[in-house]
Amino acid sequence: MKPIYVTFKDKKTEASFEELEKGKFEDKRLYGFIERAIVDLKKDYTSGIKIPKKLWPKIYVQKYKIDNLWKYDLPNGWRLIYTIKANEVMILNVILEWMTHKDYEKRFKY
């Protein structure tokens, strides 16, 4: 079996994640939720729910040139959006962003 890794789309997103740990109670909780999601994704890269292509926001396709899109439901209505990149050596989950359920509905036009 190929090793599974998790990364962030860029350093800015990774820094935002790290900042959560230093924030207020709610930020620290969100940090813990995302940290747990990362552990789950390292065990099973398909831990989330695959989003049908017809529902993909154009920004993800244009900006990140994705060919698959997944969401991982975090507690308290938060959503983690990621894509999977794979080759013959490894599987890489790339975290694109996380957002509240309300922001998720706006982004995905529900």
DSSP file (Angstrom, degrees, kcal/mol; ACC not computed):
  #  RESIDUE AA STRUCTURE BP1 BP2  ACC     N-H-->O    O-->H-N    N-H-->O    O-->H-N    TCO  KAPPA ALPHA  PHI   PSI    X-CA   Y-CA   Z-CA
    1    1 A M              0   0    0      0, 0.0     0, 0.0     0, 0.0     0, 0.0   0.000 360.0 360.0 360.0 141.7    0.0    0.0    0.0
    2    2 A K        -     0   0    0      1,-0.1    88,-0.2    88,-0.1     2,-0.1  -0.455 360.0-105.7 -73.9 145.2    1.2    3.5   -0.8
    3    3 A P        -     0   0    0      0, 0.0    88,-2.5     0, 0.0     2,-0.5  -0.437  31.9-138.5 -69.1 148.1    2.0    5.9    2.0
    4    4 A I  E     -a   91   0A   0     38,-0.3     2,-0.3    86,-0.2    88,-0.2  -0.925  21.7-177.7-112.7 131.2   -0.6    8.6    2.6
    5    5 A Y  E     -a   92   0A   0     86,-2.7    88,-3.1    -2,-0.5     2,-0.4  -0.878  14.2-149.2-123.9 157.4    0.4   12.2    3.4
    6    6 A V  E     +a   93   0A   0     -2,-0.3     2,-0.3    86,-0.2    88,-0.2  -0.995  24.6 159.8-127.6 134.3   -1.6   15.3    4.2
    7    7 A T  E     -a   94   0A   0     86,-2.7    88,-3.1    -2,-0.4     2,-0.3  -0.859  36.0-106.8-140.9 175.8   -0.5   18.9    3.3
    8    8 A F  E     -a   95   0A   0     -2,-0.3    88,-0.2    86,-0.2     3,-0.1  -0.758  31.1-113.9-106.1 156.2   -2.0   22.3    2.8
    9    9 A K  S    S-     0   0    0     86,-2.3     2,-0.3    -2,-0.3    87,-0.1   0.809  93.4 -12.0 -59.8 -30.3   -2.5   24.1   -0.5
   10   10 A D  S  > S-     0   0    0     85,-0.2     4,-1.8     1,-0.1     5,-0.1  -0.963  74.3 -94.2-160.7 173.1    0.1   26.7    0.4
   11   11 A K  H  > S+     0   0    0     -2,-0.3     4,-2.6     1,-0.2     5,-0.2   0.831 118.7  59.2 -65.5 -33.4    2.1   28.1    3.3
   12   12 A K  H  > S+     0   0    0      2,-0.2     4,-2.1     1,-0.2    -1,-0.2   0.913 107.2  45.9 -63.6 -42.8   -0.5   30.8    4.1
   13   13 A T  H  > S+     0   0    0      2,-0.2     4,-2.0     1,-0.2    -1,-0.2   0.896 112.8  50.4 -66.7 -40.6   -3.2   28.2    4.7
   14   14 A E  H  X S+     0   0    0     -4,-1.8     4,-2.3     1,-0.2    -2,-0.2   0.900 110.0  50.5 -63.5 -40.5   -0.8   26.1    6.8
   15   15 A A  H  X S+     0   0    0     -4,-2.6     4,-2.3     2,-0.2    -2,-0.2   0.881 107.7  53.4 -65.1 -38.3    0.0   29.3    8.8
   16   16 A S  H  X S+     0   0    0     -4,-2.1     4,-1.2     2,-0.2    -1,-0.2   0.897 109.1  49.6 -62.1 -40.0   -3.7   30.0    9.3
   17   17 A F  H >X S+     0   0    0     -4,-2.0     4,-0.7     1,-0.2     3,-0.6   0.937 110.9  48.5 -63.0 -47.3   -4.1   26.5   10.7
   18   18 A E  H >X S+     0   0    0     -4,-2.3     3,-0.8     1,-0.2     4,-0.5   0.853 105.8  58.8 -63.0 -35.2   -1.2   26.9   13.1
   19   19 A E  H >X S+     0   0    0     -4,-2.3     3,-1.1     1,-0.2     4,-0.6   0.820  93.4  67.1 -63.7 -31.3   -2.6   30.3   14.3
   20   20 A L  H X< S+     0   0    0     -4,-1.2     3,-1.1    -3,-0.6    -1,-0.2   0.867  92.9  59.8 -57.3 -36.2   -5.8   28.5   15.4
   21   21 A E  H << S+     0   0    0     -3,-0.8    -1,-0.3    -4,-0.7    -2,-0.2   0.788 107.9  44.6 -64.1 -27.5   -3.8   26.7   18.1
   22   22 A K  H << S+     0   0    0     -3,-1.1    -1,-0.3    -4,-0.5    -2,-0.2   0.482 102.4  90.5 -93.6  -4.3   -2.8   30.1   19.6
   23   23 A G  S << S-     0   0    0     -3,-1.1    -3,-0.1    -4,-0.6     5,-0.0   0.168  85.9 -60.3 -81.8-163.3   -6.3   31.6   19.4
   24   24 A K     >  -     0   0    0      1,-0.1     4,-2.7     3,-0.0     5,-0.2  -0.060  66.4 -81.7 -70.9 178.1   -9.4   31.8   21.6
   25   25 A F  H  > S+     0   0    0      1,-0.2     4,-2.3     2,-0.2     5,-0.2   0.890 130.3  49.0 -51.6 -48.1  -11.2   28.7   22.8
   26   26 A E  H  > S+     0   0    0      1,-0.2     4,-2.3     2,-0.2    -1,-0.2   0.892 111.7  49.4 -63.3 -39.8  -13.3   28.3   19.6
   27   27 A D  H  > S+     0   0    0      2,-0.2     4,-2.5     1,-0.2    -1,-0.2   0.912 110.3  50.4 -64.8 -42.3  -10.1   28.6   17.5
   28   28 A K  H  X S+     0   0    0     -4,-2.7     4,-2.1     2,-0.2    -2,-0.2   0.886 110.1  50.5 -64.0 -38.1   -8.3   26.0   19.6
   29   29 A R  H  X S+     0   0    0     -4,-2.3     4,-2.3    -5,-0.2    -1,-0.2   0.932 110.2  49.3 -64.3 -44.4  -11.3   23.7   19.2
   30   30 A L  H  X S+     0   0    0     -4,-2.3     4,-2.6     1,-0.2     5,-0.2   0.902 108.0  54.7 -61.3 -40.6  -11.3   24.1   15.5
   31   31 A Y  H  X S+     0   0    0     -4,-2.5     4,-2.7     1,-0.2    -1,-0.2   0.928 109.2  48.1 -56.0 -45.9   -7.6   23.4   15.4
   32   32 A G  H  X S+     0   0    0     -4,-2.1     4,-2.3     2,-0.2    -2,-0.2   0.885 109.9  51.9 -63.0 -40.1   -8.3   20.1   17.3
   33   33 A F  H  X S+     0   0    0     -4,-2.3     4,-2.0     2,-0.2    -2,-0.2   0.928 113.3  43.9 -61.7 -45.2  -11.1   19.2   14.8
   34   34 A I  H  X S+     0   0    0     -4,-2.6     4,-2.5     2,-0.2    -2,-0.2   0.899 111.3  54.1 -68.4 -40.2   -8.8   19.8   11.8
   35   35 A E  H  X S+     0   0    0     -4,-2.7     4,-1.9    -5,-0.2    -1,-0.2   0.908 109.4  48.1 -58.9 -42.3   -5.9   18.0   13.5
   36   36 A R  H  X S+     0   0    0     -4,-2.3     4,-2.4     1,-0.2    -1,-0.2   0.888 109.6  53.1 -65.9 -38.8   -8.2   14.9   14.1
   37   37 A A  H  X S+     0   0    0     -4,-2.0     4,-2.9     2,-0.2    -2,-0.2   0.904 106.7  52.8 -61.7 -41.2   -9.3   15.1   10.4
   38   38 A I  H  X S+     0   0    0     -4,-2.5     4,-1.9     2,-0.2    -1,-0.2   0.915 108.8  49.3 -61.2 -43.5   -5.6   15.1    9.3
   39   39 A V  H  X S+     0   0    0     -4,-1.9     4,-1.2     2,-0.2    -1,-0.2   0.933 112.6  47.9 -60.7 -45.8   -5.1   11.9   11.4
   40   40 A D  H  X S+     0   0    0     -4,-2.4     4,-2.7     1,-0.2     3,-0.4   0.910 110.7  51.0 -61.2 -43.0   -8.2   10.3    9.8
   41   41 A L  H  < S+     0   0    0     -4,-2.9    -1,-0.2     1,-0.2    -2,-0.2   0.810 105.7  55.8 -67.6 -29.2   -7.1   11.3    6.3
   42   42 A K  H  < S+     0   0    0     -4,-1.9   -38,-0.3    -5,-0.2    -1,-0.2   0.806 112.9  42.4 -70.8 -28.2   -3.6    9.8    6.9
   43   43 A K  H  < S+     0   0    0     -4,-1.2     2,-0.3    -3,-0.4    -2,-0.2   0.879 136.4   9.6 -81.1 -41.8   -5.3    6.5    7.8
   44   44 A D    ><  -     0   0    0     -4,-2.7     3,-1.8    -5,-0.1    -1,-0.3  -0.874  62.3-160.2-144.7 104.3   -7.9    6.6    5.0
   45   45 A Y  T 3  S+     0   0    0     -2,-0.3     3,-0.3     1,-0.3    -4,-0.1   0.642  94.0  56.7 -64.1 -13.3   -7.5    9.2    2.3
   46   46 A T  T 3   +     0   0    0      1,-0.2    -1,-0.3    -5,-0.0     4,-0.1  -0.018  67.5 120.6-105.0  29.9  -11.2    8.8    1.3
   47   47 A S    <   +     0   0    0     -3,-1.8    -1,-0.2   -10,-0.1    -2,-0.1   0.774  66.7  64.0 -62.0 -26.2  -12.5    9.5    4.9
   48   48 A G  S    S-     0   0    0     -3,-0.3     2,-0.5    -4,-0.1    24,-0.3   0.040  97.3 -89.0 -84.7-164.0  -14.5   12.4    3.5
   49   49 A I  E     -B   71   0A   0     22,-3.4    22,-2.1     0, 0.0     2,-0.3  -0.951  37.0-123.4-113.8 126.2  -17.4   12.6    1.1
   50   50 A K  E     -B   70   0A   0     -2,-0.5    20,-0.2    20,-0.2    -4,-0.0  -0.515  23.2-138.4 -71.1 131.3  -16.6   12.9   -2.6
   51   51 A I        -     0   0    0     18,-3.0    18,-0.4    -2,-0.3     5,-0.1  -0.797  23.2-113.1 -92.8 125.6  -18.3   16.0   -4.1
   52   52 A P    >   -     0   0    0      0, 0.0     3,-2.2     0, 0.0     4,-0.4  -0.283  23.9-120.5 -58.5 141.7  -19.9   15.4   -7.5
   53   53 A K  G >  S+     0   0    0      1,-0.3     3,-1.6     2,-0.2    -2,-0.0   0.822 109.9  63.7 -53.9 -37.3  -18.1   17.3  -10.3
   54   54 A K  G 3  S+     0   0    0      1,-0.3    -1,-0.3     3,-0.0    -3,-0.0   0.685 103.2  50.6 -65.3 -15.4  -21.3   19.2  -11.3
   55   55 A L  G <  S+     0   0    0     -3,-2.2    -1,-0.3     2,-0.1    -2,-0.2   0.470  80.6 119.4 -99.3  -4.0  -21.2   20.8   -7.8
   56   56 A W    <   -     0   0    0     -3,-1.6     2,-0.2    -4,-0.4    52,-0.0  -0.424  68.0-121.8 -65.5 128.6  -17.6   22.0   -7.8
   57   57 A P    >>  -     0   0    0      0, 0.0     3,-1.2     0, 0.0     4,-1.0  -0.492  20.2-124.9 -65.2 140.6  -17.2   25.8   -7.5
   58   58 A K  H 3> S+     0   0    0      1,-0.3     4,-3.0     2,-0.2     5,-0.3   0.818 105.0  69.8 -58.3 -32.6  -15.3   27.1  -10.5
   59   59 A I  H 3> S+     0   0    0      1,-0.2     4,-2.6     2,-0.2     5,-0.4   0.862  97.2  51.0 -57.0 -36.6  -12.7   28.7   -8.2
   60   60 A Y  H <> S+     0   0    0     -3,-1.2     4,-1.8     2,-0.2     6,-0.8   0.904 113.4  44.1 -68.6 -40.0  -11.3   25.3   -7.3
   61   61 A V  H  X S+     0   0    0     -4,-1.0     4,-1.2     4,-0.2    -2,-0.2   0.935 119.9  41.0 -69.3 -46.5  -11.0   24.2  -10.9
   62   62 A Q  H  < S+     0   0    0     -4,-3.0    -2,-0.2     2,-0.2    -3,-0.2   0.924 123.7  35.8 -68.8 -45.5   -9.5   27.5  -12.1
   63   63 A K  H  < S+     0   0    0     -4,-2.6    -3,-0.2    -5,-0.3    -2,-0.2   0.870 133.3  21.9 -80.2 -38.2   -7.2   28.1   -9.1
   64   64 A Y  H  < S-     0   0    0     -4,-1.8    -3,-0.2    -5,-0.4    -2,-0.2   0.459  88.5-132.6-114.2  -2.4   -6.0   24.6   -8.2
   65   65 A K     <  -     0   0    0     -4,-1.2    -4,-0.2    -5,-0.3    -3,-0.1   0.897  41.9-178.0  52.7  45.4   -6.6   22.6  -11.4
   66   66 A I        -     0   0    0     -6,-0.8    -1,-0.1     1,-0.1     3,-0.1  -0.317  32.5-171.6 -74.7 155.9   -8.3   19.9   -9.4
   67   67 A D  S    S+     0   0    0      1,-0.3     2,-0.3    17,-0.2    -1,-0.1   0.233  78.7  27.5-126.4   8.1   -9.7   16.6  -10.9
   68   68 A N        -     0   0    0    -16,-0.0     2,-0.4     2,-0.0    -1,-0.3  -0.954  64.8-162.3-159.9 153.9  -11.4   15.5   -7.7
   69   69 A L        -     0   0    0    -18,-0.4   -18,-3.0    -2,-0.3     2,-0.3  -0.995   8.9-178.9-146.0 135.0  -12.9   17.3   -4.7
   70   70 A W  E     -BC  50  82A   0     12,-3.0    12,-2.4    -2,-0.4     2,-0.4  -0.915  12.8-152.4-131.7 154.2  -13.8   16.0   -1.2
   71   71 A K  E     -BC  49  81A   0    -22,-2.1   -22,-3.4    -2,-0.3     2,-0.5  -0.985   3.5-157.9-127.0 144.3  -15.3   17.4    2.0
   72   72 A Y  E     - C   0  80A   0      8,-2.7     8,-2.4    -2,-0.4     2,-0.6  -0.985  21.4-132.1-119.1 120.0  -14.7   16.2    5.5
   73   73 A D  E     - C   0  79A   0     -2,-0.5     6,-0.2     6,-0.2     3,-0.1  -0.623  24.5-165.8 -77.8 118.0  -17.5   17.1    7.9
   74   74 A L    >   -     0   0    0      4,-2.5     3,-0.6    -2,-0.6     4,-0.2  -0.582  32.6 -83.8 -93.9 162.5  -16.0   18.6   11.1
   75   75 A P  G >  S+     0   0    0      0, 0.0     3,-1.4     0, 0.0    -1,-0.2  -0.163 109.4  32.3 -60.6 162.2  -17.9   19.0   14.3
   76   76 A N  G 3  S-     0   0    0      1,-0.3    25,-0.3    -3,-0.1    -2,-0.0   0.751 133.6 -64.5  60.8  28.5  -20.1   22.1   14.9
   77   77 A G  G <  S+     0   0    0     -3,-0.6    -1,-0.3     1,-0.2     2,-0.1   0.523  93.3 143.4  80.1   5.3  -21.0   22.4   11.2
   78   78 A W    <   -     0   0    0     -3,-1.4    -4,-2.5    -4,-0.2     2,-0.4  -0.469  34.9-152.0 -76.9 152.0  -17.5   23.1    9.9
   79   79 A R  E     -CD  73  99A   0     20,-3.0    20,-2.4    -6,-0.2     2,-0.5  -0.983   6.9-155.4-127.7 137.9  -16.3   21.7    6.6
   80   80 A L  E     -CD  72  98A   0     -8,-2.4    -8,-2.7    -2,-0.4     2,-0.5  -0.962  13.9-156.9-110.5 125.0  -12.8   20.8    5.5
   81   81 A I  E     +CD  71  97A   0     16,-3.3    15,-2.7    -2,-0.5    16,-1.4  -0.886  23.2 157.6-107.1 129.8  -12.4   20.8    1.7
   82   82 A Y  E     -CD  70  95A   0    -12,-2.4   -12,-3.0    -2,-0.5     2,-0.3  -0.950  28.4-146.1-146.2 165.1   -9.6   18.8    0.1
   83   83 A T  E     - D   0  94A   0     11,-1.9    11,-3.2    -2,-0.3     2,-0.5  -0.914  20.3-127.5-128.8 158.0   -8.4   17.2   -3.1
   84   84 A I  E     - D   0  93A   0     -2,-0.3     2,-0.4     9,-0.2     9,-0.2  -0.926  18.8-173.3-113.4 127.9   -6.4   14.0   -3.6
   85   85 A K  E     + D   0  92A   0      7,-3.2     7,-3.7    -2,-0.5     2,-0.3  -0.965  14.2 175.1-114.9 134.5   -3.2   13.8   -5.7
   86   86 A A  E     + D   0  91A   0     -2,-0.4     2,-0.2     5,-0.2     5,-0.2  -0.985  12.0 167.0-140.6 150.5   -1.7   10.3   -6.3
   87   87 A N        -     0   0    0      3,-2.3    -2,-0.0    -2,-0.3     0, 0.0  -0.768  58.4 -77.2-141.9-168.3    1.1    8.8   -8.2
   88   88 A E  S    S+     0   0    0     -2,-0.2     3,-0.1     1,-0.2    -2,-0.0   0.644 127.3  43.6 -72.9 -10.9    2.8    5.4   -8.2
   89   89 A V  S    S-     0   0    0      1,-0.3     2,-0.3   -87,-0.1    -1,-0.2   0.820 120.0  -9.0-101.1 -39.2    4.8    6.4   -5.1
   90   90 A M        -     0   0    0    -88,-0.2    -3,-2.3     2,-0.0     2,-0.4  -0.942  52.5-118.6-154.8 170.4    2.3    8.0   -2.7
   91   91 A I  E     -aD   4  86A   0    -88,-2.5   -86,-2.7    -2,-0.3     2,-0.5  -0.981  28.1-164.9-117.8 132.0   -1.1    9.5   -2.0
   92   92 A L  E     -aD   5  85A   0     -7,-3.7    -7,-3.2    -2,-0.4     2,-0.6  -0.968   9.4-157.4-124.9 118.6   -1.3   13.2   -1.0
   93   93 A N  E     -aD   6  84A   0    -88,-3.1   -86,-2.7    -2,-0.5     2,-0.6  -0.841  14.1-158.4 -90.2 124.9   -4.4   14.8    0.5
   94   94 A V  E     -aD   7  83A   0    -11,-3.2   -11,-1.9    -2,-0.6     2,-0.5  -0.915   7.9-144.1-110.3 112.9   -4.2   18.6   -0.2
   95   95 A I  E     +aD   8  82A   0    -88,-3.1   -86,-2.3    -2,-0.6   -13,-0.3  -0.636  19.3 179.3 -76.5 121.3   -6.3   20.7    2.2
   96   96 A L  E     -     0   0A   0    -15,-2.7     2,-0.3    -2,-0.5   -14,-0.2   0.878  57.1 -44.8 -89.1 -45.0   -7.7   23.6    0.3
   97   97 A E  E     - D   0  81A   0    -16,-1.4   -16,-3.3   -88,-0.0    -1,-0.4  -0.978  42.1-130.7-172.6 169.7   -9.7   25.3    3.0
   98   98 A W  E     + D   0  80A   0     -2,-0.3     2,-0.3   -18,-0.2   -18,-0.2  -0.961  30.6 166.6-131.8 153.1  -12.1   24.9    5.9
   99   99 A M  E     - D   0  79A   0    -20,-2.4   -20,-3.0    -2,-0.3    -2,-0.0  -0.981  37.9 -87.3-159.4 164.2  -15.2   26.9    6.5
  100  100 A T     >  -     0   0    0     -2,-0.3     4,-2.4   -22,-0.2   -22,-0.2  -0.303  45.7-107.9 -70.9 164.4  -18.4   27.2    8.5
  101  101 A H  H  > S+     0   0    0    -25,-0.3     4,-2.5     1,-0.2     5,-0.2   0.886 121.4  54.1 -61.3 -38.0  -21.5   25.4    7.2
  102  102 A K  H  > S+     0   0    0      2,-0.2     4,-1.8     1,-0.2    -1,-0.2   0.926 110.6  44.8 -62.3 -45.7  -23.0   28.7    6.2
  103  103 A D  H  > S+     0   0    0      2,-0.2     4,-2.9     1,-0.2    -1,-0.2   0.869 111.1  55.1 -66.0 -36.0  -19.9   29.7    4.2
  104  104 A Y  H  X S+     0   0    0     -4,-2.4     4,-2.6     2,-0.2    -2,-0.2   0.928 106.8  49.8 -60.9 -46.2  -19.9   26.2    2.6
  105  105 A E  H  <>S+     0   0    0     -4,-2.5     5,-2.5     1,-0.2     4,-0.4   0.887 113.0  47.4 -61.8 -38.5  -23.5   26.6    1.5
  106  106 A K  H ><5S+     0   0    0     -4,-1.8     3,-0.9     3,-0.2    -2,-0.2   0.945 113.1  47.3 -65.7 -48.4  -22.6   30.0   -0.1
  107  107 A R  H 3<5S+     0   0    0     -4,-2.9    -2,-0.2     1,-0.3    -1,-0.2   0.884 119.8  38.7 -61.6 -40.4  -19.5   28.6   -1.8
  108  108 A F  T 3<5S-     0   0    0     -4,-2.6    -1,-0.3    -5,-0.2    -2,-0.2   0.354 109.0-123.9 -95.2   5.0  -21.3   25.6   -3.2
  109  109 A K  T < 5       0   0    0     -3,-0.9    -3,-0.2    -4,-0.4    -4,-0.1   0.898 360.0 360.0  54.8  49.4  -24.5   27.6   -3.9
  110  110 A Y      <       0   0    0     -5,-2.5    -4,-0.1    -6,-0.1    -1,-0.1   0.417 360.0 360.0 -87.4 360.0  -26.9   25.4   -1.9
